[in-house]
Amino acid sequence: MIILDGKKTSEKILSIVKSRVAELDITPHLVVILVGDNEASKIYVKNKKLAAEKVGIKSTIIELPSDIKEQALLDRIVKLNEDDNVTGILVQLPLPEHIDKNKVIQTISPKKDVDGFTPENVGKLAIGIEPYFYPATPQGIMMLLDEYGIEVEGKDAVVIGRSNIVGKPMAQMLLRRNATVTTCHSYSQDLEDKIKTADIVVSAVGKKIVRCKMIRNNSVVVDVGIFKLPNGKLTGDVDFDVVSPSCGFISPVPGGVGPMTIASLMFNASKVYR
């Protein structure tokens, strides 16, 4: 069993990004919009800013009150779209309930959409055209698989979860690499049987769902889920201690997909479209 070390691999990616940024004739400028006082969001934004500084990307955090009017937020994004000094825009999710996140995402210019969430980028991914940006977490997972020489073509892959952020784009990216993909979700029947046939399992549901008896020997297991147990310990979707002995490769929580998401985001933020 080999651990998919996201922390080590992310450092390698960030080093590549830093060299890439140094060769540009313009310093990329990432603007992150944070609405409200969500503590988890503040931590994520702080980590993104630190990573940007590490690779030479200028970063600006715009903090807005939780009661900001939806139109005021949209107007702010439009101004950033029009600002040639801004090369990347990220609106930290979740947003307050009175703001339609889809309207917000659709307002961001596809050429500055470092999250890869706009309809144009998502649509291009779906129909096989190179998008301006791939969603950070699925792209980070693909980078991690590549780093460990894991072949995707011709393999049977199961993606558990169908979110717009991870599940759906993950399935699309595996398809682009010629895997046979099954997407499972809360309505899927016989989940265990589907997982047993998989060469690659990617789980992104946020609850303990993948157990030892489900896993095919020597399979690749990627755990995207991360949440706290009552004792405060961080864990993921996979019961690591009992599953790992049966795996060929497995990502840990923490230290697996999380660092790769940040590295992948910085990879995106280093792209400049004019």
Contacts in CASP RR format, 6 or more apart in sequence:
PFRMAT RR
TARGET T0000
AUTHOR 0000-0000-0000
METHOD contacts of the structure
MODEL  1
MIILDGKKTSEKILSIVKSRVAELDITPHLVVILVGDNEASKIYVKNKKL
AAEKVGIKSTIIELPSDIKEQALLDRIVKLNEDDNVTGILVQLPLPEHID
KNKVIQTISPKKDVDGFTPENVGKLAIGIEPYFYPATPQGIMMLLDEYGI
EVEGKDAVVIGRSNIVGKPMAQMLLRRNATVTTCHSYSQDLEDKIKTADI
VVSAVGKKIVRCKMIRNNSVVVDVGIFKLPNGKLTGDVDFDVVSPSCGFI
SPVPGGVGPMTIASLMFNASKVYR
1 244 0 8 1.000
1 245 0 8 1.000
1 246 0 8 1.000
1 247 0 8 1.000
1 248 0 8 1.000
1 249 0 8 1.000
1 250 0 8 1.000
2 148 0 8 1.000
2 248 0 8 1.000
2 249 0 8 1.000
2 250 0 8 1.000
3 249 0 8 1.000
3 250 0 8 1.000
3 251 0 8 1.000
3 252 0 8 1.000
4 144 0 8 1.000
4 145 0 8 1.000
4 148 0 8 1.000
4 222 0 8 1.000
4 249 0 8 1.000
4 250 0 8 1.000
4 251 0 8 1.000
4 252 0 8 1.000
4 256 0 8 1.000
5 252 0 8 1.000
5 255 0 8 1.000
5 256 0 8 1.000
6 144 0 8 1.000
6 251 0 8 1.000
6 255 0 8 1.000
6 256 0 8 1.000
6 257 0 8 1.000
6 258 0 8 1.000
6 259 0 8 1.000
6 260 0 8 1.000
7 255 0 8 1.000
7 256 0 8 1.000
7 259 0 8 1.000
9 143 0 8 1.000
9 144 0 8 1.000
9 147 0 8 1.000
9 259 0 8 1.000
9 260 0 8 1.000
9 263 0 8 1.000
10 258 0 8 1.000
10 259 0 8 1.000
10 260 0 8 1.000
10 262 0 8 1.000
10 263 0 8 1.000
11 263 0 8 1.000
12 147 0 8 1.000
13 143 0 8 1.000
13 260 0 8 1.000
13 263 0 8 1.000
13 264 0 8 1.000
13 266 0 8 1.000
13 267 0 8 1.000
14 51 0 8 1.000
14 54 0 8 1.000
14 55 0 8 1.000
14 263 0 8 1.000
14 266 0 8 1.000
16 267 0 8 1.000
17 55 0 8 1.000
17 263 0 8 1.000
17 266 0 8 1.000
17 267 0 8 1.000
17 270 0 8 1.000
18 54 0 8 1.000
18 55 0 8 1.000
18 56 0 8 1.000
20 270 0 8 1.000
21 27 0 8 1.000
21 28 0 8 1.000
21 55 0 8 1.000
21 56 0 8 1.000
21 57 0 8 1.000
21 270 0 8 1.000
22 56 0 8 1.000
24 270 0 8 1.000
24 272 0 8 1.000
26 87 0 8 1.000
26 272 0 8 1.000
27 56 0 8 1.000
27 57 0 8 1.000
27 58 0 8 1.000
28 57 0 8 1.000
28 58 0 8 1.000
28 87 0 8 1.000
28 88 0 8 1.000
28 269 0 8 1.000
28 270 0 8 1.000
28 271 0 8 1.000
28 272 0 8 1.000
29 57 0 8 1.000
29 58 0 8 1.000
29 59 0 8 1.000
29 60 0 8 1.000
29 85 0 8 1.000
29 86 0 8 1.000
29 87 0 8 1.000
29 88 0 8 1.000
30 48 0 8 1.000
30 52 0 8 1.000
30 57 0 8 1.000
30 58 0 8 1.000
30 59 0 8 1.000
30 60 0 8 1.000
30 87 0 8 1.000
30 88 0 8 1.000
30 89 0 8 1.000
30 90 0 8 1.000
30 114 0 8 1.000
30 269 0 8 1.000
31 59 0 8 1.000
31 60 0 8 1.000
31 61 0 8 1.000
31 62 0 8 1.000
31 80 0 8 1.000
31 86 0 8 1.000
31 88 0 8 1.000
31 89 0 8 1.000
31 90 0 8 1.000
32 45 0 8 1.000
32 48 0 8 1.000
32 49 0 8 1.000
32 59 0 8 1.000
32 60 0 8 1.000
32 61 0 8 1.000
32 62 0 8 1.000
32 90 0 8 1.000
32 91 0 8 1.000
32 92 0 8 1.000
33 62 0 8 1.000
33 64 0 8 1.000
33 73 0 8 1.000
33 76 0 8 1.000
33 77 0 8 1.000
33 89 0 8 1.000
33 90 0 8 1.000
33 91 0 8 1.000
33 92 0 8 1.000
34 41 0 8 1.000
34 42 0 8 1.000
34 45 0 8 1.000
34 61 0 8 1.000
34 62 0 8 1.000
34 63 0 8 1.000
34 64 0 8 1.000
34 92 0 8 1.000
35 64 0 8 1.000
35 65 0 8 1.000
35 66 0 8 1.000
35 68 0 8 1.000
35 73 0 8 1.000
35 91 0 8 1.000
35 92 0 8 1.000
35 95 0 8 1.000
35 96 0 8 1.000
35 99 0 8 1.000
36 63 0 8 1.000
36 64 0 8 1.000
36 65 0 8 1.000
36 66 0 8 1.000
36 96 0 8 1.000
37 66 0 8 1.000
38 94 0 8 1.000
41 92 0 8 1.000
41 93 0 8 1.000
41 94 0 8 1.000
44 92 0 8 1.000
45 61 0 8 1.000
45 92 0 8 1.000
47 262 0 8 1.000
48 59 0 8 1.000
48 90 0 8 1.000
48 262 0 8 1.000
48 265 0 8 1.000
49 59 0 8 1.000
49 61 0 8 1.000
51 262 0 8 1.000
51 263 0 8 1.000
51 265 0 8 1.000
51 266 0 8 1.000
52 58 0 8 1.000
52 59 0 8 1.000
52 266 0 8 1.000
52 269 0 8 1.000
53 59 0 8 1.000
55 266 0 8 1.000
55 270 0 8 1.000
57 266 0 8 1.000
57 269 0 8 1.000
57 270 0 8 1.000
62 76 0 8 1.000
64 73 0 8 1.000
64 76 0 8 1.000
66 96 0 8 1.000
67 96 0 8 1.000
68 96 0 8 1.000
68 99 0 8 1.000
70 98 0 8 1.000
70 99 0 8 1.000
70 100 0 8 1.000
70 103 0 8 1.000
70 104 0 8 1.000
73 91 0 8 1.000
73 99 0 8 1.000
73 104 0 8 1.000
74 103 0 8 1.000
74 104 0 8 1.000
74 107 0 8 1.000
77 89 0 8 1.000
77 91 0 8 1.000
77 104 0 8 1.000
77 107 0 8 1.000
77 108 0 8 1.000
78 107 0 8 1.000
80 86 0 8 1.000
80 89 0 8 1.000
80 112 0 8 1.000
81 89 0 8 1.000
81 107 0 8 1.000
81 108 0 8 1.000
81 109 0 8 1.000
81 112 0 8 1.000
84 274 0 8 1.000
86 112 0 8 1.000
87 112 0 8 1.000
87 269 0 8 1.000
87 271 0 8 1.000
87 272 0 8 1.000
87 273 0 8 1.000
88 112 0 8 1.000
88 113 0 8 1.000
88 114 0 8 1.000
88 269 0 8 1.000
89 108 0 8 1.000
89 109 0 8 1.000
89 112 0 8 1.000
89 113 0 8 1.000
89 114 0 8 1.000
90 114 0 8 1.000
90 115 0 8 1.000
90 265 0 8 1.000
91 104 0 8 1.000
91 105 0 8 1.000
91 108 0 8 1.000
91 115 0 8 1.000
93 101 0 8 1.000
93 165 0 8 1.000
94 101 0 8 1.000
95 101 0 8 1.000
95 104 0 8 1.000
105 113 0 8 1.000
105 115 0 8 1.000
105 117 0 8 1.000
105 118 0 8 1.000
105 119 0 8 1.000
106 118 0 8 1.000
106 119 0 8 1.000
108 117 0 8 1.000
108 118 0 8 1.000
109 118 0 8 1.000
110 118 0 8 1.000
110 120 0 8 1.000
110 121 0 8 1.000
110 131 0 8 1.000
110 132 0 8 1.000
111 132 0 8 1.000
111 273 0 8 1.000
112 273 0 8 1.000
113 120 0 8 1.000
113 121 0 8 1.000
113 132 0 8 1.000
113 133 0 8 1.000
114 133 0 8 1.000
114 136 0 8 1.000
114 265 0 8 1.000
114 268 0 8 1.000
114 269 0 8 1.000
114 271 0 8 1.000
115 133 0 8 1.000
115 135 0 8 1.000
115 136 0 8 1.000
115 265 0 8 1.000
115 268 0 8 1.000
116 122 0 8 1.000
116 131 0 8 1.000
116 132 0 8 1.000
116 133 0 8 1.000
116 134 0 8 1.000
116 135 0 8 1.000
116 136 0 8 1.000
116 268 0 8 1.000
117 135 0 8 1.000
117 164 0 8 1.000
117 165 0 8 1.000
120 131 0 8 1.000
120 132 0 8 1.000
121 131 0 8 1.000
121 132 0 8 1.000
121 133 0 8 1.000
121 134 0 8 1.000
122 131 0 8 1.000
122 164 0 8 1.000
122 169 0 8 1.000
123 129 0 8 1.000
123 131 0 8 1.000
124 130 0 8 1.000
124 131 0 8 1.000
124 132 0 8 1.000
125 131 0 8 1.000
125 134 0 8 1.000
125 135 0 8 1.000
125 169 0 8 1.000
125 172 0 8 1.000
125 173 0 8 1.000
125 176 0 8 1.000
126 172 0 8 1.000
128 176 0 8 1.000
132 271 0 8 1.000
132 273 0 8 1.000
133 268 0 8 1.000
133 271 0 8 1.000
134 169 0 8 1.000
134 173 0 8 1.000
134 264 0 8 1.000
134 268 0 8 1.000
135 165 0 8 1.000
135 166 0 8 1.000
135 169 0 8 1.000
136 261 0 8 1.000
136 262 0 8 1.000
136 264 0 8 1.000
136 265 0 8 1.000
136 268 0 8 1.000
137 165 0 8 1.000
137 166 0 8 1.000
137 170 0 8 1.000
137 204 0 8 1.000
137 224 0 8 1.000
137 257 0 8 1.000
137 258 0 8 1.000
137 260 0 8 1.000
137 261 0 8 1.000
137 264 0 8 1.000
138 166 0 8 1.000
138 167 0 8 1.000
138 169 0 8 1.000
138 170 0 8 1.000
138 172 0 8 1.000
138 173 0 8 1.000
139 173 0 8 1.000
139 264 0 8 1.000
139 267 0 8 1.000
139 268 0 8 1.000
140 257 0 8 1.000
140 260 0 8 1.000
140 261 0 8 1.000
140 263 0 8 1.000
140 264 0 8 1.000
141 170 0 8 1.000
141 202 0 8 1.000
141 222 0 8 1.000
141 224 0 8 1.000
141 257 0 8 1.000
141 260 0 8 1.000
142 152 0 8 1.000
142 173 0 8 1.000
142 177 0 8 1.000
143 260 0 8 1.000
143 263 0 8 1.000
143 264 0 8 1.000
143 267 0 8 1.000
144 222 0 8 1.000
144 251 0 8 1.000
144 256 0 8 1.000
144 257 0 8 1.000
144 260 0 8 1.000
145 152 0 8 1.000
145 200 0 8 1.000
145 220 0 8 1.000
145 222 0 8 1.000
148 249 0 8 1.000
150 200 0 8 1.000
150 220 0 8 1.000
150 249 0 8 1.000
152 174 0 8 1.000
152 177 0 8 1.000
152 178 0 8 1.000
152 179 0 8 1.000
152 200 0 8 1.000
153 177 0 8 1.000
153 178 0 8 1.000
153 179 0 8 1.000
154 178 0 8 1.000
154 179 0 8 1.000
154 180 0 8 1.000
155 179 0 8 1.000
155 180 0 8 1.000
155 199 0 8 1.000
155 200 0 8 1.000
156 179 0 8 1.000
156 180 0 8 1.000
156 182 0 8 1.000
156 197 0 8 1.000
156 198 0 8 1.000
156 199 0 8 1.000
156 200 0 8 1.000
157 171 0 8 1.000
157 174 0 8 1.000
157 179 0 8 1.000
157 180 0 8 1.000
157 181 0 8 1.000
157 182 0 8 1.000
157 198 0 8 1.000
157 199 0 8 1.000
157 200 0 8 1.000
157 201 0 8 1.000
157 202 0 8 1.000
158 181 0 8 1.000
158 182 0 8 1.000
158 183 0 8 1.000
158 184 0 8 1.000
158 194 0 8 1.000
158 195 0 8 1.000
158 197 0 8 1.000
158 198 0 8 1.000
158 200 0 8 1.000
158 201 0 8 1.000
158 202 0 8 1.000
159 167 0 8 1.000
159 170 0 8 1.000
159 171 0 8 1.000
159 174 0 8 1.000
159 181 0 8 1.000
159 182 0 8 1.000
159 183 0 8 1.000
159 184 0 8 1.000
159 202 0 8 1.000
159 204 0 8 1.000
160 184 0 8 1.000
160 185 0 8 1.000
160 191 0 8 1.000
160 195 0 8 1.000
160 201 0 8 1.000
160 202 0 8 1.000
160 203 0 8 1.000
160 204 0 8 1.000
160 205 0 8 1.000
160 209 0 8 1.000
160 210 0 8 1.000
160 237 0 8 1.000
161 167 0 8 1.000
161 183 0 8 1.000
161 184 0 8 1.000
161 185 0 8 1.000
161 203 0 8 1.000
161 204 0 8 1.000
161 205 0 8 1.000
162 168 0 8 1.000
162 183 0 8 1.000
162 185 0 8 1.000
163 204 0 8 1.000
166 204 0 8 1.000
166 224 0 8 1.000
167 183 0 8 1.000
167 202 0 8 1.000
167 204 0 8 1.000
168 183 0 8 1.000
170 202 0 8 1.000
170 204 0 8 1.000
171 181 0 8 1.000
171 183 0 8 1.000
174 181 0 8 1.000
174 200 0 8 1.000
174 202 0 8 1.000
175 181 0 8 1.000
179 200 0 8 1.000
182 194 0 8 1.000
182 198 0 8 1.000
184 191 0 8 1.000
184 194 0 8 1.000
184 195 0 8 1.000
188 194 0 8 1.000
191 209 0 8 1.000
191 214 0 8 1.000
192 213 0 8 1.000
192 214 0 8 1.000
195 201 0 8 1.000
195 210 0 8 1.000
195 214 0 8 1.000
195 215 0 8 1.000
195 216 0 8 1.000
196 214 0 8 1.000
196 215 0 8 1.000
196 216 0 8 1.000
197 216 0 8 1.000
198 216 0 8 1.000
198 219 0 8 1.000
199 216 0 8 1.000
199 219 0 8 1.000
199 220 0 8 1.000
200 219 0 8 1.000
200 220 0 8 1.000
200 222 0 8 1.000
201 210 0 8 1.000
201 215 0 8 1.000
201 219 0 8 1.000
201 220 0 8 1.000
201 221 0 8 1.000
201 222 0 8 1.000
202 222 0 8 1.000
202 224 0 8 1.000
203 209 0 8 1.000
203 210 0 8 1.000
203 221 0 8 1.000
203 222 0 8 1.000
203 223 0 8 1.000
203 224 0 8 1.000
203 225 0 8 1.000
203 237 0 8 1.000
203 238 0 8 1.000
204 224 0 8 1.000
204 225 0 8 1.000
204 237 0 8 1.000
205 225 0 8 1.000
205 237 0 8 1.000
206 225 0 8 1.000
206 226 0 8 1.000
206 227 0 8 1.000
206 236 0 8 1.000
206 237 0 8 1.000
207 227 0 8 1.000
207 237 0 8 1.000
208 235 0 8 1.000
208 236 0 8 1.000
208 237 0 8 1.000
208 238 0 8 1.000
208 239 0 8 1.000
209 237 0 8 1.000
209 238 0 8 1.000
210 221 0 8 1.000
210 223 0 8 1.000
210 237 0 8 1.000
210 238 0 8 1.000
210 239 0 8 1.000
210 243 0 8 1.000
211 239 0 8 1.000
211 242 0 8 1.000
211 243 0 8 1.000
212 239 0 8 1.000
212 242 0 8 1.000
212 243 0 8 1.000
212 245 0 8 1.000
212 246 0 8 1.000
215 221 0 8 1.000
215 243 0 8 1.000
215 246 0 8 1.000
215 247 0 8 1.000
216 246 0 8 1.000
217 246 0 8 1.000
218 246 0 8 1.000
218 247 0 8 1.000
218 248 0 8 1.000
219 246 0 8 1.000
219 247 0 8 1.000
219 248 0 8 1.000
220 247 0 8 1.000
220 248 0 8 1.000
220 249 0 8 1.000
220 250 0 8 1.000
221 238 0 8 1.000
221 243 0 8 1.000
221 247 0 8 1.000
221 249 0 8 1.000
221 250 0 8 1.000
221 251 0 8 1.000
222 250 0 8 1.000
222 251 0 8 1.000
222 257 0 8 1.000
223 236 0 8 1.000
223 237 0 8 1.000
223 238 0 8 1.000
223 240 0 8 1.000
223 250 0 8 1.000
223 251 0 8 1.000
223 252 0 8 1.000
223 253 0 8 1.000
223 256 0 8 1.000
223 257 0 8 1.000
224 237 0 8 1.000
224 257 0 8 1.000
225 236 0 8 1.000
225 237 0 8 1.000
225 253 0 8 1.000
225 257 0 8 1.000
226 234 0 8 1.000
226 235 0 8 1.000
226 236 0 8 1.000
226 253 0 8 1.000
226 254 0 8 1.000
226 257 0 8 1.000
226 258 0 8 1.000
227 234 0 8 1.000
227 235 0 8 1.000
227 236 0 8 1.000
228 234 0 8 1.000
228 235 0 8 1.000
229 235 0 8 1.000
234 253 0 8 1.000
234 254 0 8 1.000
235 253 0 8 1.000
236 253 0 8 1.000
238 250 0 8 1.000
238 253 0 8 1.000
240 250 0 8 1.000
240 252 0 8 1.000
240 253 0 8 1.000
243 250 0 8 1.000
244 250 0 8 1.000
251 257 0 8 1.000
END
